[in-house]
Amino acid sequence: MIKLRLHIILLGFLLCFGGVVHAQIELTKTAGVAYEDQDDWQDSSSTASNGDLRGDALVKKASDYDIPVRTYSRLKDVQKGYYIIVGVFKESKNLARTIRKLERKGLNAGTFVNPENNLNYVYANRYENGRDALFAASTKLGGKHQDALWILGVENDPKLIKLPEVKTEPAPPTQVAEASLKSQPRAQPVKRPALKQPVKARPSRSSASAPPMLVRKANSYFDRMWYAEAAELYEQALSRNPGRESREMIEKAADAHYFNSNMARAYYWYNKLYEEGKDEMSAANLFKYAHSLKGTGKYGRARRLLRLYDKKMEAARSAPRNRQMEAKREVMLDNILSTEDAFSVRNLDINSKYSDFAPMYYQGDKIVFASSVDSAFFKTRRYKWNDQPYLDLYVARMNEESDELRSAVKFSKEINTKYHEAAVTFSPDQNTMYFTRNNYGKKLRRDKHGVNHLKIYRSRKVNGTWTEAEELPFNGEDYSTGHPALSPDGKQLYFVSDMPGSLGDTDIFVVDVYEYGGFSHPRNLGPNVNTEHKEMFPFITENKLYFSSNGHVGLGGLDIYETTFDPEEGYLPAQNAGKPINSKSDDFSFIIREDTQKGYFASNRRGGKGDDDLYAFQRLLPEEVNENAIDGVVTDLVEGEVLPEAMVELLDENHIKLKEVISSEDGSFVFEELEGDTRYFLKVRKEGYQEEIREFRTAVDGRVSTDIALQKLEERITVEDGIRKLKMDNIYFDFDKFTIRKDAASELDELVDMMNQYPTMVIKIESHTDSRGPGAYNKYLSDKRAKSTRDYLIRNGIDPSRIESAIGYGEERLLNECDGSIVCSREQHQQNRRSEFIIVKM
């Protein structure tokens, strides 16, 4: 089970804000996954008691996603489990290269041989149970592998895929992943056995028998995730028993402080644990120790601890250590520390002594945020993780000049409950909201380990009132989802989860939001965004994704990062937002208006009014201006007059439309902020004119200017011997062929455009050859070419009734004397090889 704490900043509530911000949400990583209906994954006859899919149930469910499933029982030296097979090869010479490609995508790839057929099977990942394997396969391994794949179950009994129980440290029966999503301290998740080995119990440093009552009480609080109270009792116990404290007690004291974001005391106890036996420290504790060092400003020591962490992880993975990447990471940290501040940051008056975080824009001039401010008249219910009241949503009015938030009131009694609500996002019309809440019906619902997970809920505004919230279909009973964030157009919903298919403790996923209200399957954003640790609090603008993480190179606990999406490469490597947005403490729930470069975020840094506080910021240094652009003027080819209201489309090198503009009154147009030294196409259309397509390549930090002249369609019509014909460049065919060539297709596309401009036009197609070759064959070949031309027009949308005939005349209608009786040049023969388009009716 991987237990994660997400700061409730709306599912990150706890993590991001000091107390509440740091109370990471308890997430449990199990095999559960929900799509449109959680029950759809269950089969009463073939589903294990733990919810796993096996046997016929797995095969049946996999068939819904067109994923084949096979089972083998006699694969020598192959570990039991479920393998995602991406290829089967007879030869082994290219296997290493194939596996390296998969590993570069962050997959735990490998290969084995089936002795029954001597074939080499290449797998991308192995899973302990069928549910995880099916989810990974259905999501194409989080979008990392787009080609065909299938599931191979390896077990002694080929008729029943049932994996052995893997013993892990049991979770206490009262664990709650409740959110202060942010107010919960960041707890280190317990890793799923399929991914990490369980942490071994540490031997006691003393021979002391059962712990005294004080320690037993502290352990009880710790097991319930009441970290504030546990930390206080551990401190008392350790101070009263110098020299008799156990290594386990020191570790729990450090963890309790770490989960409450008290980095100074966490550092003190992790340092003591390290001095007593650094070789006995787990990779998880080394990671937390390094972060506590950052949280106290000891960056040099933190670097050394992270090297030890990398070394221990290398040993666990049996993979070569990437020292070049380690060096690059340290250079990146130095660059972040040495970069000048690019923002002004200010603490807000509205902050309380409790956690305030997860701001979100609402109705243009308001901010909705999460807070655990004590608003009760009498006794306030306390969340034991950090000894703070539960989180509710508040709404405040935003002062555009000072950026202060005023007159905060509770958001809605229909939304706020007696447990946690946080991290909200709104649809573009402001009539639909998504938010994070505990898994809560009439009472808190827990999984079989006693963990109460987080879920995303949706509510709609009807007649000015928010309706009762409904949970989303991809929530799960055995894992958490939260921190929803809608794209500006409302068509994609980003969120945080530790669901099966996650790369680390918590990952950022995205689903498409359909017009009817449904959702696509969740897609993992991939390794340039997600790490093996925590990513949370996404925020989306037109151009960028902002999020918080403790897995990328940063200054403290959670840092804020930004990335952009490339249509070919996906999300580009994340960039640290730098100082003073980021600090030695937790910084998260970042929102921004890109037109003003102003916004808000939360932090538990020193100097605040309470635990997690809200901060306003303004960018001081403008972002680098992108000067790459294409501009021009649309004119009439013959008259030279400018043409307003022409449609100008910008296409990429694959002719996919990127942008479009209408030419202004003076015929001008411009496309800005383009990629430098990149190939583009411009398509220009205007009624009554022939469509024009031009190819361009942008400069580097400069503009490319051009005039595009359009030809009137009437000018493409000529009269010869009283017959109206369309003036077209010749339609060429390869020697002895009648298939449409690429250059001929381009010319015929213009004909299609003209016929669309004149919807009543009817034509005849005539094809001719020169006199060389047998006359009968020439007529046959030309007739085939005429009909091939006709078929092309019909395939591109021209009604067949508008093509009266398509006939080949061979050499019967020569335009000169080159009938074979005289010697003619190549050019003279070419004059006779032509296609003509006769206008029958306009």
C-alpha positions in Angstrom: 0.0 0.0 0.0 1.4 3.3 -0.9 0.1 5.9 1.5 0.4 9.4 0.3 -0.5 12.7 1.9 -1.7 15.4 -0.5 -1.8 18.8 0.9 -5.3 19.8 0.9 -4.9 22.7 -1.1 -7.9 21.1 -2.3 -6.6 17.7 -2.1 -3.3 19.0 -1.5 -4.8 20.8 1.3 -2.4 19.7 3.9 0.7 19.4 1.9 1.1 22.9 0.8 0.2 24.9 3.8 2.2 24.7 6.9 -0.1 22.8 9.1 -3.0 22.2 6.8 -0.8 22.7 3.9 1.6 20.1 5.2 -1.0 17.6 6.2 -0.6 15.6 3.2 -3.6 13.6 2.1 -3.4 10.0 3.0 -3.6 8.2 -0.3 -3.5 4.4 -0.5 -2.1 2.8 -3.7 -4.0 -0.4 -4.4 -5.3 -2.2 -7.4 -8.6 -0.3 -7.5 -9.5 2.0 -10.4 -12.7 3.6 -11.5 -13.7 4.6 -15.0 -17.4 5.2 -15.7 -18.6 2.8 -13.1 -16.5 1.3 -10.3 -18.7 -1.8 -10.2 -17.8 -2.5 -13.8 -14.5 -3.8 -12.6 -16.0 -6.3 -10.3 -17.1 -9.9 -11.0 -18.5 -11.8 -8.1 -17.4 -15.2 -9.3 -13.9 -14.4 -10.5 -12.8 -11.4 -8.5 -10.5 -11.9 -5.5 -11.6 -10.6 -2.1 -9.1 -7.8 -2.4 -10.8 -6.6 -5.6 -8.2 -8.0 -7.9 -9.2 -9.3 -11.3 -8.1 -12.8 -12.3 -9.0 -15.7 -14.6 -12.1 -15.2 -16.8 -12.9 -11.9 -15.1 -9.6 -10.4 -16.2 -10.0 -11.8 -19.8 -13.6 -10.5 -20.0 -12.7 -7.1 -18.7 -9.6 -6.8 -20.9 -11.7 -7.7 -23.9 -13.8 -4.5 -23.3 -10.6 -2.6 -24.1 -9.5 -4.9 -26.9 -6.5 -6.0 -24.9 -5.5 -9.7 -25.3 -4.7 -11.8 -22.2 -2.6 -15.0 -22.3 -1.4 -17.2 -19.4 1.6 -19.5 -19.1 2.5 -21.9 -16.2 5.9 -23.3 -17.2 8.2 -20.4 -17.8 11.5 -21.2 -16.1 13.1 -18.6 -13.9 10.3 -16.1 -14.7 8.8 -14.3 -11.6 5.1 -14.7 -11.1 2.9 -11.7 -12.0 1.4 -9.9 -14.9 3.6 -8.6 -17.7 2.7 -6.0 -20.3 4.1 -7.5 -23.4 5.1 -5.1 -26.2 6.8 -7.4 -28.6 7.7 -11.1 -29.3 10.9 -11.7 -31.3 12.5 -14.7 -32.8 16.0 -13.1 -32.9 17.6 -11.5 -29.9 20.1 -9.2 -31.5 17.8 -6.1 -31.2 16.3 -6.8 -27.8 18.8 -4.6 -25.8 18.0 -1.6 -28.0 14.3 -2.1 -27.6 14.6 -2.3 -23.9 16.7 0.8 -23.7 14.0 2.7 -25.5 11.4 1.6 -23.1 13.7 2.4 -20.1 14.2 5.9 -21.4 10.5 6.4 -21.1 10.7 5.5 -17.4 9.5 1.9 -17.8 10.9 -1.1 -15.9 11.4 -3.1 -19.1 12.9 -6.5 -19.5 12.8 -9.8 -21.5 12.6 -13.5 -21.0 12.5 -16.6 -23.2 9.5 -19.0 -23.5 11.1 -22.5 -23.7 7.9 -23.9 -25.4 8.5 -21.9 -28.5 12.0 -20.4 -28.0 10.6 -16.9 -28.6 11.9 -13.7 -26.8 9.2 -11.8 -25.0 9.8 -8.1 -24.3 7.8 -6.5 -21.5 7.4 -2.9 -20.5 6.4 -3.4 -16.9 5.4 -6.2 -14.4 2.5 -5.9 -12.0 1.6 -8.0 -8.9 -2.2 -8.1 -9.8 -4.4 -8.1 -12.8 -6.2 -4.8 -12.0 -3.0 -2.8 -12.1 -1.9 -4.5 -15.3 -5.2 -3.9 -17.0 -5.3 -0.3 -16.0 -1.7 0.2 -17.2 -2.5 -1.5 -20.5 -5.7 0.4 -21.1 -3.9 3.7 -20.5 -1.0 2.7 -22.8 1.3 2.8 -19.8 0.4 6.3 -19.0 0.7 7.4 -22.6 4.3 6.1 -22.8 3.7 3.3 -25.4 1.3 3.9 -28.3 1.8 0.6 -30.1 0.1 -2.7 -29.6 0.5 -4.6 -26.3 -1.0 -7.5 -24.4 -1.1 -9.0 -20.9 0.8 -12.2 -20.0 -0.1 -13.8 -16.7 2.6 -16.1 -15.3 1.4 -18.7 -12.8 1.7 -22.5 -12.1 -2.0 -23.1 -12.7 -2.8 -21.8 -16.3 -6.5 -21.8 -15.6 -6.4 -19.4 -12.6 -4.2 -16.4 -12.2 -3.9 -15.9 -8.5 -0.9 -14.1 -7.1 0.6 -14.9 -3.7 -0.1 -12.5 -0.9 2.8 -10.0 -0.4 3.3 -9.1 3.2 3.6 -5.4 3.9 3.6 -3.3 7.0 -0.1 -3.2 7.9 -1.8 0.1 8.0 -3.4 1.0 11.3 -7.2 0.5 11.2 -8.0 4.2 11.8 -5.8 5.8 9.2 -7.4 8.7 7.4 -6.3 10.2 4.1 -8.6 13.0 5.0 -7.7 16.0 3.5 -6.5 18.8 5.0 -5.4 18.0 1.8 -2.9 20.4 2.5 -3.2 20.6 6.2 -2.1 17.0 6.6 1.6 16.7 7.0 3.4 15.1 4.1 3.6 11.5 5.1 6.0 9.3 3.2 3.9 6.7 1.4 4.4 3.1 2.0 5.4 1.7 -1.3 3.5 -1.0 -3.2 5.5 -4.3 -3.1 5.4 -4.5 -6.9 7.4 -1.3 -7.1 9.5 -1.1 -3.9 10.5 -3.6 -1.2 8.8 -3.0 2.2 10.9 -1.1 4.7 12.5 -3.6 7.1 11.9 -3.0 10.8 14.8 -1.3 12.5 16.4 -3.1 15.4 16.2 -1.4 18.8 19.3 0.3 20.0 18.6 -0.8 23.6 17.4 -3.8 25.4 14.5 -2.0 27.0 11.4 -4.0 27.1 7.9 -2.7 26.4 7.8 1.1 25.9 6.4 3.2 28.8 2.8 4.5 28.7 3.9 7.8 27.2 5.5 6.1 24.2 2.6 3.7 23.7 0.3 6.7 23.6 2.6 8.5 21.2 2.7 5.4 18.9 -1.1 5.3 19.1 -1.4 8.9 17.9 1.2 8.3 15.2 -0.7 5.3 13.9 -3.8 7.4 13.7 -1.9 10.1 11.9 -2.4 12.5 14.7 1.1 13.9 14.1 0.9 17.1 16.0 0.1 15.3 19.3 2.4 12.4 18.5 5.4 14.7 17.9 4.8 16.4 21.3 4.7 13.1 23.2 7.7 11.7 21.4 9.7 14.8 22.4 8.6 14.3 26.0 9.5 10.6 26.0 12.9 11.2 24.4 13.8 14.0 26.8 12.9 11.8 29.8 14.8 8.7 28.7 18.2 9.9 27.4 20.3 7.0 26.2 17.4 4.5 26.3 15.5 5.7 23.3 15.1 3.2 20.5 15.9 3.9 16.9 12.3 3.3 16.0 11.2 6.1 18.4 13.7 8.6 16.9 12.5 7.7 13.4 8.9 8.3 14.4 9.7 11.6 16.1 11.4 12.8 13.0 8.5 11.6 10.8 5.9 13.2 13.0 7.6 16.6 12.7 8.3 16.1 9.0 4.6 15.4 8.3 3.7 18.5 10.2 6.3 20.5 8.2 8.4 21.4 11.3 11.6 21.0 9.4 13.9 22.2 12.1 12.9 19.5 14.6 12.6 16.9 11.8 16.2 17.7 10.8 17.3 17.4 14.5 16.0 13.8 14.8 16.9 12.7 11.3 20.4 13.9 11.9 20.5 11.9 15.2 19.2 8.8 13.3 21.9 9.4 10.7 24.7 9.7 13.2 23.6 6.6 15.0 23.8 4.5 11.8 23.6 6.0 8.4 23.8 2.6 6.7 20.6 1.6 8.5 18.6 4.5 7.1 16.1 3.6 4.4 16.0 5.5 1.1 12.7 7.1 2.2 14.3 8.5 5.4 17.4 9.7 3.5 15.0 11.6 1.1 13.1 13.2 4.0 16.4 14.0 5.8 17.6 15.7 2.7 14.4 17.7 2.4 14.6 18.7 6.1 18.1 20.0 5.4 16.8 22.1 2.5 14.1 23.3 4.8 16.7 24.7 7.1 18.9 26.1 4.4 21.6 23.5 4.5 21.8 23.0 0.7 25.4 21.6 0.6 24.6 18.8 3.1 21.3 18.2 1.3 23.2 17.5 -1.9 25.4 14.9 -0.2 22.4 13.2 1.3 20.6 13.1 -2.1 23.7 11.4 -3.5 23.4 8.7 -0.8 19.7 8.5 -1.6 20.5 7.9 -5.3 23.0 5.3 -4.4 20.6 3.4 -2.2 17.9 3.6 -4.9 20.4 2.3 -7.4 21.0 -0.7 -5.3 17.3 -1.3 -4.9 16.6 -1.0 -8.7 19.8 -2.9 -9.8 20.2 -0.2 -12.4 23.3 1.8 -13.2 23.6 5.1 -11.4 23.4 8.1 -13.7 26.2 10.3 -12.3 25.9 12.7 -15.3 22.3 13.4 -14.3 23.3 13.9 -10.6 25.8 16.5 -11.7 23.2 18.2 -13.9 20.8 18.3 -11.0 23.4 20.0 -8.8 24.1 22.6 -11.4 20.4 23.3 -11.8 20.1 23.9 -8.0 23.0 26.3 -8.1 21.4 28.2 -11.0 18.1 28.4 -9.1 19.9 29.8 -6.0 22.0 32.3 -8.0 19.1 33.6 -10.2 17.9 37.1 -9.4 14.4 37.4 -8.0 11.8 37.7 -10.8 8.8 38.4 -8.6 7.6 40.6 -5.8 5.8 38.6 -3.1 3.5 39.9 -0.4 1.6 38.2 2.5 -2.1 39.0 2.6 -4.1 40.5 5.4 -6.8 37.9 5.1 -4.5 35.1 6.5 -5.4 33.5 9.8 -3.3 31.6 12.3 -4.4 28.4 10.7 -4.0 27.1 7.2 -5.1 29.2 4.2 -4.3 28.0 0.8 -5.6 26.7 -2.7 -6.8 30.0 -4.2 -8.9 29.9 -7.4 -10.4 32.7 -9.6 -14.2 33.0 -9.5 -16.6 35.3 -11.3 -13.8 37.6 -12.4 -13.3 39.6 -9.2 -13.4 36.9 -6.5 -11.1 34.2 -5.1 -12.3 30.9 -3.6 -9.8 29.4 -1.2 -9.5 26.7 1.5 -9.1 27.6 5.2 -9.2 25.9 8.6 -9.9 29.2 10.3 -11.8 28.6 13.6 -15.3 29.9 12.8 -17.3 27.9 15.4 -19.2 29.7 18.2 -18.5 27.1 20.8 -16.3 24.0 20.6 -14.5 23.4 17.3 -14.0 19.9 15.9 -10.2 19.4 15.4 -8.4 17.4 12.8 -5.9 15.4 14.8 -3.2 15.3 12.1 -2.2 18.9 12.8 -4.6 19.8 15.6 -6.4 22.3 13.4 -10.1 22.7 12.5 -11.3 21.0 9.4 -11.0 22.8 6.1 -13.9 24.6 4.4 -14.1 26.7 1.3 -14.3 30.5 1.6 -14.9 33.2 -1.0 -13.4 36.7 -0.9 -13.5 39.8 -3.1 -10.3 40.6 -4.9 -9.0 44.2 -4.9 -7.5 44.6 -8.4 -5.1 47.4 -7.3 -3.7 46.1 -4.0 -4.4 42.4 -4.7 -5.7 42.1 -1.2 -8.7 39.7 -0.5 -11.5 41.3 1.5 -14.8 40.2 3.2 -14.3 36.5 3.2 -17.4 34.3 3.9 -18.0 30.6 3.7 -18.6 29.7 0.1 -21.7 27.5 0.2 -23.5 25.5 2.9 -24.4 23.0 0.1 -20.7 22.3 -0.5 -19.0 22.7 2.9 -19.5 19.8 5.3 -18.1 18.9 8.8 -15.1 17.3 7.1 -12.5 18.6 4.6 -13.4 20.5 1.4 -10.6 22.2 -0.6 -9.0 22.7 -4.0 -11.7 24.0 -6.3 -12.0 24.7 -10.0 -14.8 26.3 -12.1 -16.1 25.8 -15.6 -15.7 28.8 -18.0 -19.4 29.7 -17.5 -18.9 29.5 -13.7 -21.9 27.2 -13.4 -20.0 23.9 -12.7 -17.5 23.4 -10.0 -15.1 20.5 -9.1 -13.6 20.2 -5.6 -11.9 17.8 -3.3 -13.6 16.2 -0.3 -13.1 13.2 2.0 -14.8 10.0 0.8 -17.9 10.8 2.7 -21.6 9.7 2.6 -23.6 9.7 5.7 -20.3 9.0 7.4 -16.6 8.7 6.5 -16.0 5.6 4.3 -12.7 3.7 4.7 -11.0 1.0 2.8 -10.1 -2.4 4.3 -7.0 -0.9 6.0 -9.1 1.9 7.7 -7.9 4.6 5.3 -10.4 7.4 4.4 -9.4 8.5 0.9 -10.1 11.7 -1.0 -12.4 12.1 -4.0 -13.2 14.7 -6.5 -16.8 15.9 -6.6 -18.9 17.9 -9.0 -21.7 20.4 -8.4 -23.8 22.5 -10.8 -25.4 25.8 -10.1 -29.2 25.7 -10.7 -31.3 28.9 -10.1 -28.3 30.4 -8.2 -27.9 27.5 -5.8 -25.2 24.8 -5.9 -26.7 21.3 -6.2 -25.7 18.3 -4.0 -22.3 17.2 -5.1 -21.7 14.0 -7.1 -18.5 12.1 -7.1 -16.6 11.6 -10.4 -16.5 8.1 -12.1 -12.7 7.8 -12.0 -12.6 8.1 -8.2 -11.7 4.9 -6.3 -12.3 3.4 -3.0 -8.7 2.3 -2.6 -6.8 5.4 -3.8 -7.3 9.1 -3.6 -8.0 11.7 -6.3 -8.0 15.5 -5.8 -6.7 18.9 -6.7 -8.9 19.3 -9.8 -8.0 22.0 -12.4 -9.9 22.7 -15.6 -8.3 24.0 -18.8 -9.4 27.5 -19.8 -11.9 26.0 -22.4 -13.3 23.5 -19.9 -12.5 20.5 -22.1 -9.8 18.9 -20.0 -9.7 18.2 -16.3 -6.3 17.8 -14.6 -6.1 16.2 -11.2 -3.7 14.5 -8.7 -3.9 10.8 -7.7 -2.0 7.8 -6.5 -4.2 5.5 -8.6 -2.7 2.5 -10.3 -0.5 3.6 -13.2 1.2 6.4 -11.1 4.9 6.8 -11.6 5.4 7.9 -8.0 3.8 8.8 -4.7 1.2 11.1 -6.3 1.0 12.0 -10.0 -0.9 14.5 -12.2 -3.4 13.0 -14.6 -5.8 14.4 -17.2 -9.2 13.4 -18.6 -11.2 14.8 -21.4 -14.5 16.4 -20.4 -17.2 15.5 -22.9 -20.1 17.8 -23.7 -22.7 15.4 -22.2 -20.8 15.4 -18.9 -18.8 12.2 -19.1 -15.1 11.7 -19.0 -12.4 9.8 -20.9 -10.0 7.4 -19.2 -7.3 9.1 -17.1 -4.0 9.7 -18.8 -0.7 10.2 -16.9 1.2 13.3 -17.9 4.4 11.4 -18.1 8.0 11.6 -16.7 8.7 15.2 -17.7 6.0 16.2 -15.2 5.7 13.3 -12.7 8.5 11.8 -10.7 8.8 8.9 -8.2 7.8 11.4 -5.4 4.9 13.9 -5.2 3.4 16.1 -7.8 0.2 18.1 -7.0 -1.8 21.3 -7.3 -1.9 21.7 -11.1 -3.1 25.0 -12.7 -3.6 25.4 -16.4 -3.5 28.5 -18.6 -3.7 28.8 -22.4 0.1 28.2 -22.7 1.4 26.6 -19.5 0.9 24.0 -16.8 2.0 25.0 -13.3 2.2 22.5 -10.5 4.0 21.7 -7.2 6.5 18.9 -6.6 9.1 17.6 -4.2 10.6 15.3 -6.8 12.2 17.8 -9.2 15.2 19.9 -8.4 14.1 22.5 -5.9 14.8 24.7 -2.9 12.8 23.1 -0.2 9.8 20.9 0.4 7.3 21.6 -2.3 8.5 23.9 -5.1 6.4 25.4 -7.9 7.2 24.5 -11.5 6.0 25.3 -15.0 6.0 23.5 -18.3 4.6 23.8 -21.8 2.9 21.3 -24.1 4.5 20.5 -27.4 2.2 18.7 -29.9 5.1 16.3 -30.9 7.1 16.0 -27.8 4.3 16.2 -25.2 5.1 18.1 -22.0 8.6 19.6 -22.0 10.9 19.2 -19.0 9.6 21.2 -16.0 11.3 24.4 -15.0 11.6 25.7 -11.4 9.7 29.0 -10.9 12.7 30.3 -8.9 12.9 32.7 -6.0 11.1 34.2 -4.2 8.1 32.2 -5.4 9.9 29.1 -4.1 11.6 29.0 -0.7 13.1 26.6 1.8 9.5 25.7 2.9 6.5 24.4 1.0 5.2 26.5 -1.8 2.2 25.4 -3.7 -1.3 26.1 -5.2 0.0 28.6 -7.7 -2.5 30.5 -9.9 -1.7 33.3 -12.4 -3.3 35.6 -15.0 -0.9 35.6 -17.8 -2.1 38.9 -19.2 -1.1 40.7 -16.0 1.5 38.3 -14.7 -0.1 38.6 -11.3 -1.5 35.9 -9.1 -1.6 34.0 -5.8 0.0 31.0 -4.2 0.4 29.5 -0.7 3.4 28.9 1.5 4.3 28.0 5.1 7.5 30.0 4.9 8.7 32.1 7.8 7.2 35.5 8.3 3.6 34.5 7.8 0.6 34.9 10.0 -0.1 31.3 10.7 0.5 27.9 9.2 0.0 28.0 5.4 -0.6 31.5 4.2 -1.8 33.1 1.0 0.6 35.3 -0.9 0.1 37.7 -3.8 2.8 38.1 -6.4 3.7 40.2 -9.4 6.3 39.3 -12.0 9.1 41.9 -12.0 11.1 40.8 -15.0 9.0 40.3 -18.2 9.4 36.9 -19.8 11.6 36.8 -22.9 9.7 38.2 -25.8 9.2 35.9 -28.7 9.9 37.9 -31.9 9.3 35.1 -34.3 6.4 36.1 -36.6 5.0 35.9 -40.1 3.1 39.0 -41.5 1.9 40.1 -44.8 -0.7 41.7 -47.0 -3.4 39.9 -49.2 -3.9 41.6 -52.6 -5.6 41.1 -56.0 -3.2 39.5 -58.5 -4.2 41.7 -61.4 -5.5 44.9 -59.9 -3.0 45.0 -57.0 -5.7 46.2 -54.6 -5.6 45.0 -51.0 -8.2 42.4 -50.1 -9.8 42.7 -46.6 -11.7 39.9 -44.9 -9.6 37.1 -46.5 -9.2 34.0 -44.4 -5.6 33.3 -43.6 -4.7 30.0 -42.0 -1.4 29.0 -40.4 -0.6 25.3 -41.0 2.3 23.2 -39.7 4.5 21.1 -41.9 1.8 18.3 -41.9 -0.8 20.9 -43.1 -2.6 20.8 -39.7 -4.2 24.1 -38.9 -2.6 25.9 -35.9 -4.2 29.4 -36.1 -6.4 31.5 -38.4 -7.0 35.2 -38.8 -9.1 37.5 -41.0 -7.1 40.1 -43.0 -7.8 43.6 -41.8 -9.2 46.6 -43.8 -5.7 47.2 -45.3 -5.4 43.5 -46.2 -2.7 42.9 -43.6 -2.4 39.9 -41.3 0.2 38.6 -38.7 1.0 35.4 -36.8 3.2 36.0 -33.7 5.0 33.9 -31.1 6.0 31.2 -33.5 8.8 28.7 -33.3 12.1 29.9 -34.7 13.6 28.3 -37.8 10.5 26.3 -38.4 8.6 25.3 -41.6 5.0 26.6 -41.9 2.4 27.0 -44.6 -0.1 29.8 -45.2 -3.5 29.0 -46.8 -5.4 32.1 -48.0 -9.0 32.0 -49.1 -11.5 34.6 -50.2 -14.9 34.3 -51.9 -14.5 34.8 -55.7 -10.8 34.1 -55.6 -8.6 31.0 -56.2 -7.2 29.5 -52.9 -3.4 30.1 -52.5 -1.0 28.1 -50.4 2.5 29.3 -49.6 5.4 27.7 -47.7 7.6 29.7 -45.3 10.3 29.2 -42.8 10.5 31.5 -39.8 13.6 33.4 -38.8 15.2 33.2 -35.4 14.1 36.2 -33.3 12.7 38.0 -36.4 9.8 38.5 -38.7 9.2 37.1 -42.2 7.0 39.4 -44.4 5.3 38.6 -47.6 2.5 39.7 -49.9 0.1 37.1 -51.1 -1.8 37.8 -54.4 -5.0 36.0 -55.2 -6.4 35.4 -58.6 -10.0 35.9 -59.4 -11.8 32.7 -60.4 -13.2 34.4 -63.5 -9.7 34.9 -64.7 -9.2 31.1 -64.7 -11.9 30.8 -67.4 -10.9 31.1 -71.1 -12.9 30.8 -74.3 -11.4 28.8 -77.2 -13.4 28.4 -80.4 -16.5 29.4 -78.5 -16.0 26.8 -75.8 -15.4 27.8 -72.2 -12.6 26.1 -70.5 -10.9 26.3 -67.1 -7.3 27.4 -67.3 -5.4 24.9 -65.4 -1.7 23.8 -65.3 -1.3 20.5 -67.0 -2.2 17.4 -65.1 0.9 15.2 -65.5 1.1 11.4 -65.1 4.1 9.1 -64.8 5.1 7.3 -68.0 2.6 4.6 -68.9 0.7 5.3 -65.6 -2.8 6.7 -64.8 -2.5 7.2 -61.0 -2.7 10.8 -59.7 0.7 12.2 -58.8 1.3 14.5 -55.9 1.8 17.6 -58.2 -1.3 16.7 -60.1 -3.3 16.4 -56.9 -2.3 19.9 -55.9 -3.6 21.3 -59.2 -6.8 19.2 -58.9 -7.3 20.6 -55.4 -7.6 24.0 -57.0 -10.2 22.7 -59.4 -12.2 21.3 -56.4 -12.0 24.8 -54.8 -13.2 26.5 -57.9 -16.1 24.1 -58.2 -17.0 24.7 -54.6 -17.0 28.4 -55.3 -19.4 27.9 -58.2 -21.8 25.1 -56.9 -23.8 25.1 -60.2 -20.7 24.5 -62.4 -20.8 21.4 -64.5 -17.7 20.2 -66.4 -16.5 17.6 -68.9 -13.0 16.1 -68.6 -10.9 15.4 -71.7 -7.5 13.7 -71.7 -5.1 13.7 -74.7 -1.8 12.1 -75.6 0.8 12.7 -78.2 1.2 10.5 -81.3 4.0 8.3 -80.1 3.1 4.7 -79.4 0.2 2.6 -80.8 -3.0 4.7 -81.4 -5.3 2.2 -79.7 -3.2 2.0 -76.6 -2.9 5.8 -76.4 -6.7 6.1 -76.4 -7.0 3.4 -73.7 -4.4 5.1 -71.5 -5.9 8.6 -71.9 -9.3 7.3 -71.1 -8.0 5.7 -67.9 -6.3 9.1 -67.0 -9.6 11.0 -67.6 -11.6 8.7 -65.3 -8.8 8.7 -62.7 -9.1 12.5 -62.7 -12.9 12.3 -62.3 -12.6 9.8 -59.4 -10.2 12.1 -57.6 -12.7 15.0 -57.8 -15.5 12.8 -56.5 -13.4 11.5 -53.6 -12.8 15.2 -52.6 -16.5 16.1 -52.3 -17.6 16.9 -55.9 -21.0 15.5 -56.7 -20.7 13.0 -59.6 -23.7 14.7 -61.4 -21.5 17.8 -61.9 -19.1 15.8 -64.1 -20.9 15.2 -67.3 -18.2 13.0 -68.8 -14.6 11.9 -68.5 -13.3 10.7 -71.9 -9.8 10.0 -73.3 -9.2 10.8 -76.9 -5.6 9.5 -77.2 -3.9 11.2 -80.3 -7.2 12.0 -82.1 -7.1 15.8 -81.3 -3.5 17.0 -81.8 -2.8 20.7 -81.5 0.0 20.7 -84.1 1.3 18.7 -87.0 3.2 16.2 -84.9 1.2 13.1 -86.1 4.4 11.0 -86.7 4.9 12.1 -90.3 7.4 14.7 -89.3 10.2 15.1 -86.7 9.0 17.0 -83.7 10.8 18.2 -80.6 10.0 17.1 -77.0 8.3 20.4 -76.3 6.0 20.0 -79.4 5.0 16.5 -78.3 4.3 17.8 -74.8 1.9 20.4 -76.1 -0.4 17.5 -77.2 -0.2 15.7 -73.8 -2.9 17.6 -71.9 -6.0 17.4 -69.8 -8.8 19.9 -70.5 -11.8 20.9 -68.3 -14.7 22.0 -70.4 -17.4 24.2 -68.7 -20.8 22.8 -69.7 -22.8 25.0 -67.3 -22.0 27.7 -64.8 
